[in-house]
Amino acid sequence: MYYNNEVISYLQANKILALKLDHALAGVGKAVSNQIETIGAGATRALYYTSCFTDEYQDVCQQQKNEDIRFKNGVIYLLRHGDVAYNMLRLYFEETFRYKTFDQLKLIKQKLMAANIHIAVSSLTNAGFAFATASFVAAGMNLRFELISLAGRRAGGVVAAAGIYGIVQKAAESAHRLHINYPAYYSALYAQELEMMYFLIEPLFERAEAFKAQWGSDSEIADIITRMVR
């Protein structure tokens, strides 16, 4: 998908790849479109790293180091496999449909058809329906990557470092929110080293109220998918 290419191009243009992916990438939609806010988050995260110089806060320091490593691994996944948004959506729908019966999946499909959403699936199995639904939602995503260099310019010096690192901080905060709101889905992403990439689709999940799928009825799940598409 084109937004994967946009992210990779940004990484290359700003020499982030040459920095061994220690810092990373771009924003999506409202979650990271405010450059000043992002720079502030980066400065805050850098300030947190001062805890590394004190014995009392070594746990904070270690947590940030782990987040940085897992963010790097998420970017490596993007570069190697692409379609990171689709893969995160697939894991979400696999979790959502995991315990659904054939009749429940059929009902969800019928509800979607009534909303003029036609998801093509060869066999109505849990895995098959998750794959088809993720493909459909990903294909219709209306997310536009707003890179840190909003006007196509490269940020420079300390400002660039703070802005880039601010993305890591925002990704960490996003992953933390996911851990609280939907632990099972967080675990699924964590197992694939993708939880630090969740910030890329968080705006979509918030708009669709996707966390309600944990306890929602079949009709409510169909409504969530409908909101994701529209």
C-alpha positions in Angstrom: 0.0 0.0 0.0 1.2 3.5 -0.8 1.5 4.6 2.8 4.1 2.0 3.5 6.2 3.5 0.7 5.7 7.0 2.2 7.0 5.8 5.5 10.0 4.1 4.0 10.8 7.1 1.8 10.7 9.3 4.9 13.0 7.0 6.7 15.5 7.2 3.8 15.2 10.9 3.2 15.9 11.8 6.8 18.8 9.2 7.1 16.9 7.4 9.9 17.9 4.1 8.3 21.5 5.1 8.5 21.1 5.6 12.2 20.3 1.9 12.5 16.6 2.7 13.2 17.4 4.0 16.7 14.7 6.6 16.1 11.8 6.5 13.7 9.2 7.4 11.4 6.1 9.3 10.7 2.7 10.2 11.9 -0.8 9.4 10.8 -3.8 11.6 10.9 -4.7 13.6 14.0 -2.7 11.4 16.4 0.7 12.9 15.4 -0.1 15.7 13.0 0.9 18.5 15.4 4.7 18.9 14.9 5.1 21.1 18.0 3.4 18.6 20.2 5.6 15.8 18.7 8.8 17.8 19.4 7.6 18.3 22.9 7.0 14.6 23.4 10.5 13.9 22.1 12.0 16.4 24.5 9.9 14.8 27.3 11.2 11.4 26.5 14.8 12.6 26.4 14.2 14.1 29.8 12.9 10.8 31.1 16.3 9.3 30.0 18.0 11.3 32.7 16.6 8.7 35.0 19.4 6.4 33.7 21.8 8.5 35.8 20.0 7.6 39.0 19.8 4.3 40.8 16.2 4.9 41.9 14.7 5.0 38.4 16.6 2.3 36.5 13.2 0.6 35.8 12.0 3.7 33.9 15.2 3.7 31.9 15.0 0.0 31.1 11.4 0.3 30.0 12.3 3.1 27.6 15.2 1.1 26.2 12.9 -1.9 25.6 10.3 0.4 23.9 13.0 1.8 21.6 14.2 -1.7 20.7 10.6 -2.9 20.0 9.9 0.2 18.0 13.0 -0.5 15.9 11.8 -4.1 15.4 8.4 -2.8 14.3 10.0 -0.6 11.6 12.2 -3.5 10.5 9.0 -5.6 10.1 7.5 -2.8 8.0 10.6 -2.7 5.7 10.7 -6.5 5.3 7.0 -7.3 5.0 5.1 -4.1 4.2 1.4 -3.8 4.7 1.9 -3.3 8.5 -1.6 -1.8 8.8 -3.2 -4.8 7.2 -1.3 -7.2 9.4 -2.4 -5.4 12.5 -6.0 -5.3 11.3 -5.8 -9.1 10.6 -4.7 -9.8 14.1 -7.5 -7.6 15.4 -10.1 -9.5 13.5 -8.6 -12.9 14.3 -9.0 -12.0 18.0 -12.6 -10.6 17.4 -13.8 -13.7 15.5 -11.8 -16.3 17.4 -14.7 -17.8 19.3 -17.5 -17.0 16.8 -19.6 -19.8 15.5 -20.5 -20.3 11.8 -24.0 -18.9 12.5 -22.5 -15.8 14.3 -20.2 -15.1 11.4 -23.0 -15.5 9.0 -25.1 -13.0 11.0 -22.2 -10.5 11.0 -21.8 -10.9 7.2 -25.6 -10.4 6.7 -25.5 -7.2 8.8 -22.6 -5.9 6.7 -24.4 -6.7 3.5 -27.5 -4.8 4.8 -25.1 -1.8 5.2 -23.9 -2.3 1.6 -20.6 -3.7 2.7 -19.8 -6.9 0.7 -16.9 -8.8 2.0 -15.8 -11.6 -0.3 -14.9 -14.8 1.5 -14.6 -18.2 0.0 -15.4 -20.1 3.2 -17.0 -18.6 6.3 -14.4 -19.8 8.8 -12.9 -17.7 11.6 -9.5 -17.3 9.9 -11.0 -16.8 6.5 -13.4 -14.2 7.6 -10.7 -12.4 9.6 -8.5 -12.3 6.5 -11.2 -11.1 4.2 -12.4 -8.4 6.6 -8.9 -7.1 7.3 -8.2 -6.9 3.5 -11.5 -5.0 2.9 -10.9 -2.5 5.7 -7.2 -2.0 4.8 -8.1 -1.4 1.2 -10.6 1.3 2.1 -8.5 3.0 4.7 -8.6 6.8 4.3 -5.5 7.4 6.4 -3.0 9.9 5.1 0.5 9.9 6.5 1.5 13.4 7.6 5.3 13.1 7.8 7.3 15.2 10.3 8.5 17.2 7.3 5.0 18.4 6.6 6.0 20.6 3.6 8.5 18.0 2.2 11.3 19.7 4.1 13.8 18.0 6.3 13.9 19.1 9.9 17.3 19.9 11.1 19.5 19.6 14.2 18.1 19.2 17.7 14.5 20.0 16.5 14.7 17.0 14.1 16.0 14.7 16.8 13.3 15.8 19.2 10.6 15.5 16.6 11.7 12.0 15.5 12.1 10.8 19.0 8.7 12.3 19.8 7.2 9.7 17.5 8.7 6.9 19.6 7.2 8.5 22.7 3.8 8.8 21.1 4.0 5.2 19.9 4.8 4.1 23.5 1.9 6.0 24.9 -0.4 4.5 22.2 0.8 1.0 23.0 0.2 1.6 26.7 -3.4 2.7 26.1 -3.9 -0.4 24.0 -2.6 -2.6 26.8 -5.1 -1.1 29.2 -8.1 -1.0 26.8 -7.7 -4.3 24.9 -5.1 -6.6 26.6 -5.8 -9.6 24.3 -5.2 -7.6 21.2 -2.1 -6.0 22.7 -0.7 -9.5 23.4 -1.4 -10.5 19.8 0.5 -7.5 18.5 3.3 -7.9 21.1 3.9 -11.5 20.0 4.5 -10.2 16.4 6.6 -7.2 17.7 4.0 -4.8 16.3 2.5 -3.2 19.4 4.7 -0.1 18.9 3.3 0.3 15.4 -0.3 0.4 16.8 -0.2 4.2 16.8 -0.5 4.1 13.0 -4.1 2.7 13.2 -5.1 4.1 16.6 -7.2 6.9 15.1 -9.2 4.4 13.1 -9.8 2.3 16.2 -10.9 5.3 18.2 -13.3 6.5 15.5 -14.8 3.0 15.1 -14.9 2.3 18.9 -13.1 -0.9 18.1 -12.5 -1.9 21.7 -16.2 -2.6 22.1 -15.7 -5.8 20.1 -14.4 -7.5 23.3 -17.9 -7.6 24.8 -20.1 -6.5 21.9 -22.8 -8.4 20.3 -22.6 -9.7 16.7 -24.6 -6.7 15.6 -22.3 -4.3 17.4 -19.3 -5.9 15.8 -20.9 -5.4 12.4 -21.4 -1.7 13.4 -17.7 -1.5 14.3 -16.6 -2.8 10.9 -19.0 -0.4 9.2 -17.5 2.6 11.0 -14.0 1.4 10.1 -15.0 1.4 6.4 -16.8 4.7 6.4 
